[in-house]
Amino acid sequence: MPSLYDILGVNRNANPDEIKKAHRKLALQNHPDKGGDPEKFKVIQHAYEVLGDEQRRAMYDQTGSEQDITEEIPFAGGMPFNPFGGGGGIPFDIGSLFGMFGQQGGPPGGGQPRRRGAKAPPKVHEMPISLWDYYHGKRIKIQFDRQKFCGPCKGEGAEKYEPCAGCGGSGMRQQIIMMGPMQAVSHGPCRDCSGEGRRVASVCAECNGKKFVSQEKVLEIGVLPGMRPKEVLVFEKECSDQHEYAEAGDVHIVLQEADEDIRFKRMSGTDDLVAGTTIGLRDALLGCSEKMEGHPAYPQGIVVDIPVGVQNGEVVVIAGEGMPRKGGGRGDLRLSVSVRPTDAEKSMLKSSKEKIMEVFS
């Protein structure tokens, strides 16, 4: 029977790079997808798995065994440890020994696929919306690429599997550890298949073994009149697929208030609009009308009536001139009035101070 070195066509003193290059050349020549012999390809792969691993290669050179290697464990004073107080080559399961101390044996894989969480966590995206769009509504399309599990292989990356030759499909490998005259048997996940008990025989032609395909996605976001900042629109299972989870996460679009240089603002948590204006003494005493730009319902400006005798800091409420309400109707406009005398009024007041004092005395 040829040695693993003979199979790869290298000598026993070959360095890791030489072994790697020899394997790559033979794998390309004998790959089943290129018309090679599948059985010969498996033999080449197995030879490289042993010789490409420093520890396995070292033990293969010493023992000639291609399986997990028996180790000799020395003990202080040259005496072997015997948990049963005896000797003479008695085999026992080292997993059971650890179990006596509350450490249960058993593989994480054991030939079974790893469990995945039910659903991936959501992805949160903030979207700034202008006051105009909150008032009138808007539809926004977002286009992006996401990764989805490949359909033909269901996200596995393979068209066909075969039982792992190293563990016989069990997902477990047994290792015999020599403790002097005793044999300890240890069980652990197979390194060749990572405890899954199977190996890829041929990769998926659709995704080329990547397990995912790229998919273009368009989300249409509907901002309805009357919506408010911090509202969340949920698009279920629109995130990229992840192998850690059985289902894709949701996309959460959080509406925000756009940073705008406008006169009108929305009062937080309400359907009311707030704005401010400054008028002179004459207008405060006699009342006036003022045209204000920037109201989302009035592109040409809204005319606001300020009542007679308004005071500095007073808030004038104009009913029904706020934001739309979801249930119908609209909120109010709250106009904060600042009263400041004009330069002409200040000059007049100075020149007429004595007359004014007479009036109020």
C-alpha positions in Angstrom: 0.0 0.0 0.0 1.5 3.4 -1.0 2.3 5.8 1.8 0.7 9.2 2.0 3.9 10.8 0.7 3.8 8.5 -2.3 0.2 9.5 -3.0 1.2 13.2 -3.1 4.4 12.4 -4.9 6.7 14.1 -2.3 9.5 12.7 -0.1 9.4 12.5 3.6 11.5 15.6 4.1 9.2 17.8 2.0 8.4 21.1 3.7 4.7 22.3 4.1 4.9 24.5 1.0 6.0 21.6 -1.2 3.2 19.4 0.2 0.7 22.2 -0.5 1.9 22.7 -4.0 1.8 19.0 -4.8 -1.7 18.7 -3.4 -3.0 21.6 -5.4 -1.6 20.2 -8.6 -3.0 16.7 -8.1 -6.4 18.1 -6.9 -6.7 20.2 -10.1 -5.8 17.2 -12.3 -8.1 14.7 -10.6 -11.1 16.9 -9.6 -14.4 15.1 -10.4 -15.8 18.3 -12.0 -13.0 18.1 -14.5 -13.4 14.5 -15.3 -11.2 13.0 -12.6 -11.7 9.8 -10.7 -13.8 10.7 -7.6 -12.2 7.9 -5.5 -8.7 8.9 -6.4 -9.6 12.5 -5.6 -10.8 11.4 -2.1 -7.5 9.6 -1.5 -5.5 12.7 -2.5 -7.6 14.9 -0.2 -7.2 12.5 2.7 -3.4 12.4 2.2 -3.2 16.2 2.3 -5.4 16.4 5.4 -2.9 14.3 7.3 0.3 15.6 5.9 -0.9 19.2 5.9 -1.5 19.1 9.6 1.8 19.3 11.6 0.7 17.2 14.5 -1.0 14.6 12.5 2.0 14.4 10.1 4.4 14.0 13.1 2.4 11.2 14.6 1.9 9.5 11.1 5.7 9.6 10.7 6.1 7.9 14.1 3.3 5.3 13.9 2.3 5.0 10.3 -1.4 5.4 11.4 -3.7 7.7 9.4 -6.3 8.0 12.1 -6.3 10.1 15.3 -3.1 9.2 17.0 -2.4 7.3 20.2 -0.4 9.5 22.6 2.0 8.4 25.4 1.5 10.6 28.5 4.3 10.4 31.1 3.8 10.9 34.8 6.0 12.2 37.6 8.1 9.5 39.1 7.5 7.2 36.1 4.4 5.8 37.7 1.2 5.7 35.6 -2.0 7.2 37.0 -4.8 4.6 37.5 -8.1 6.0 38.7 -9.3 2.5 39.6 -6.2 1.7 41.7 -5.1 -1.1 39.4 -3.0 -1.5 36.3 -2.2 -3.9 33.5 -3.7 -2.2 30.4 -7.2 -1.8 31.5 -9.1 0.4 29.0 -11.6 3.0 30.3 -13.5 5.9 28.8 -11.8 9.2 29.9 -15.1 11.0 29.2 -16.7 8.9 32.0 -13.9 9.8 34.3 -14.5 13.6 33.8 -18.2 12.9 34.2 -17.6 11.8 37.8 -16.5 15.4 38.5 -19.6 17.0 36.9 -18.1 17.5 33.5 -20.3 15.7 31.0 -18.9 14.2 27.9 -20.4 14.3 24.4 -19.8 16.3 21.3 -21.2 19.6 20.3 -21.8 18.3 16.8 -22.3 14.6 16.9 -23.3 14.5 13.3 -26.2 16.9 13.8 -26.4 20.4 12.2 -25.8 23.3 14.5 -29.0 24.9 15.8 -29.7 28.4 14.6 -31.7 31.1 16.4 -35.3 31.6 15.3 -34.9 35.1 13.8 -32.1 37.5 13.4 -32.2 40.9 15.2 -33.6 43.9 13.3 -31.6 46.5 11.4 -32.5 50.0 12.4 -32.2 52.9 9.9 -33.1 56.5 10.6 -34.7 58.6 7.9 -35.0 62.4 8.1 -38.3 63.8 6.7 -39.1 67.4 5.9 -42.0 69.3 7.5 -43.5 69.6 4.0 -43.5 65.8 3.6 -44.9 65.2 7.0 -47.8 67.5 6.1 -48.5 66.3 2.6 -47.2 62.7 2.7 -44.6 61.1 0.5 -43.5 57.8 -1.0 -39.8 57.0 -0.9 -38.1 54.0 -2.6 -34.9 52.6 -1.2 -32.8 50.2 -3.4 -30.1 47.9 -2.0 -28.5 44.5 -2.3 -28.9 41.8 0.3 -27.6 38.3 0.6 -30.1 35.5 0.5 -29.7 31.8 1.1 -29.1 30.0 -2.2 -32.3 28.4 -3.3 -31.0 25.2 -5.0 -28.8 24.2 -2.1 -30.9 25.9 0.7 -27.9 27.8 1.9 -25.7 24.7 2.4 -23.3 25.4 -0.5 -23.3 21.9 -1.7 -25.3 19.9 -4.3 -24.3 16.5 -2.7 -22.8 15.3 0.5 -21.0 12.1 1.4 -20.3 10.6 4.9 -17.1 11.7 6.4 -14.4 9.1 6.0 -12.7 10.1 9.2 -15.6 9.4 11.5 -17.8 7.2 9.4 -20.6 9.7 9.5 -21.0 9.8 13.2 -19.4 13.2 13.7 -17.2 11.8 16.5 -13.6 10.5 16.6 -12.2 8.2 19.2 -8.7 8.8 20.6 -6.7 6.2 22.6 -4.4 7.8 25.1 -1.7 5.5 26.7 -1.2 6.1 30.4 1.7 3.8 31.1 0.1 0.3 30.9 -3.4 1.7 30.7 -5.5 2.9 27.8 -7.8 5.9 28.1 -10.4 6.4 25.5 -11.4 10.0 24.7 -14.3 11.0 22.4 -14.5 14.3 20.6 -15.8 16.0 17.5 -14.2 14.9 14.3 -11.7 17.5 13.0 -12.2 16.5 9.4 -15.9 17.4 9.3 -16.2 19.7 12.4 -18.5 17.2 14.0 -21.1 17.3 11.3 -20.6 13.7 10.1 -20.6 14.6 6.4 -18.4 16.3 3.8 -19.2 18.2 0.6 -19.0 15.8 -2.4 -19.8 18.5 -5.0 -20.3 22.2 -4.5 -23.5 24.0 -5.6 -23.3 25.3 -9.1 -25.6 28.2 -8.4 -23.7 29.8 -5.6 -20.3 28.1 -6.2 -20.2 26.9 -2.6 -20.7 30.4 -1.1 -24.1 29.4 0.3 -25.6 32.9 -0.5 -26.7 34.7 -3.6 -27.0 38.5 -4.1 -30.5 39.8 -4.5 -31.5 43.4 -5.4 -34.3 44.7 -3.2 -36.5 47.8 -3.3 -38.4 49.0 -0.2 -41.2 51.5 -0.7 -41.7 53.7 2.3 -45.0 55.4 2.7 -45.0 58.6 4.8 -48.6 59.4 5.4 -49.9 62.9 6.2 -50.0 63.2 10.0 -47.1 60.9 10.8 -44.7 62.1 13.4 -41.0 61.9 14.1 -39.8 58.7 15.9 -42.6 56.6 14.3 -41.2 53.2 13.2 -42.1 51.4 9.9 -41.4 47.7 10.0 -40.5 45.6 6.9 -40.5 42.0 8.0 -37.6 39.7 7.1 -36.1 42.1 4.6 -32.5 41.9 6.1 -29.8 39.7 4.6 -29.9 36.0 5.6 -27.4 34.8 8.2 -26.3 31.3 8.9 -26.7 31.9 12.6 -30.4 32.4 12.2 -33.2 30.5 10.6 -35.0 33.7 9.5 -33.8 37.0 8.3 -34.3 40.0 10.6 -36.7 42.9 10.0 -35.8 46.3 8.7 -36.9 49.1 11.0 -37.2 52.6 9.4 -37.3 55.3 12.2 -38.7 58.6 11.0 -36.8 61.7 12.1 -37.2 65.4 11.7 -35.0 66.9 9.0 -32.7 69.7 10.0 -34.4 72.7 8.1 -33.9 76.4 8.3 -37.7 77.2 8.3 -39.8 79.5 10.4 -42.4 76.9 11.4 -41.6 73.9 13.6 -43.7 71.1 14.9 -44.3 71.1 18.6 -42.8 67.8 19.9 -45.3 65.0 20.4 -48.2 67.0 19.0 -49.9 68.0 15.8 -49.4 71.7 16.5 -47.1 74.1 14.7 -45.1 76.8 16.5 -43.6 80.0 15.1 -42.5 83.4 16.4 -42.8 87.0 15.2 -41.7 90.4 16.4 -44.0 93.5 16.1 -43.7 97.2 17.2 -45.6 99.1 19.8 -48.2 100.5 17.4 -49.1 97.1 16.0 -49.3 95.7 19.6 -51.7 98.4 20.7 -53.9 98.6 17.6 -53.5 95.0 16.3 -52.3 94.0 12.8 -52.1 91.4 10.1 -48.8 89.7 9.2 -47.8 87.5 6.3 -45.5 84.6 7.3 -43.6 82.5 4.8 -42.7 78.8 5.3 -46.1 77.2 6.4 -46.4 73.8 4.6 -50.0 74.5 3.7 -49.4 77.9 2.2 -46.6 78.1 -0.3 -47.3 81.8 -0.9 -47.4 82.5 2.9 -50.1 82.6 5.5 -51.7 85.8 6.8 -52.0 85.8 10.6 -54.2 88.3 12.5 -52.7 89.6 15.7 -55.3 91.0 18.1 -55.4 94.5 19.7 -53.4 94.9 22.9 -51.3 91.8 22.5 -48.5 91.6 25.2 -44.9 90.8 24.9 -44.4 87.0 25.1 -48.1 86.2 24.5 -48.9 83.2 22.4 -51.6 83.7 19.8 -53.4 80.5 18.9 -54.8 80.1 15.3 -57.0 77.1 15.4 -56.8 74.5 12.6 -53.6 75.8 11.0 -51.3 73.1 12.4 -50.3 69.6 11.1 -52.8 67.0 9.8 -54.2 64.6 12.3 -54.4 60.9 11.5 -58.1 60.8 12.5 -58.9 63.9 10.5 -58.7 67.6 11.1 -55.6 69.6 11.9 -53.7 70.9 14.9 -53.3 74.5 15.8 -50.7 77.2 15.0 -49.2 78.7 18.1 -47.6 82.1 17.4 -45.3 83.6 20.0 -45.3 87.4 19.8 -42.4 89.6 20.9 -43.2 93.3 21.2 -40.2 95.7 20.5 -40.5 99.4 19.7 -39.1 100.4 16.3 -36.4 103.0 16.0 -38.9 105.6 15.0 -41.1 104.7 18.0 -38.1 104.9 20.3 -37.3 108.4 18.9 -40.8 109.6 19.3 -41.0 108.3 22.9 -37.9 110.2 23.8 -39.2 113.5 22.3 -42.6 113.0 23.8 -41.6 111.8 27.2 -43.1 114.7 29.2 -46.4 114.6 27.4 -46.6 110.8 27.9 -45.9 111.3 31.7 -48.7 113.8 31.9 -51.1 111.3 30.3 -50.3 108.6 32.8 -49.9 110.8 35.9 
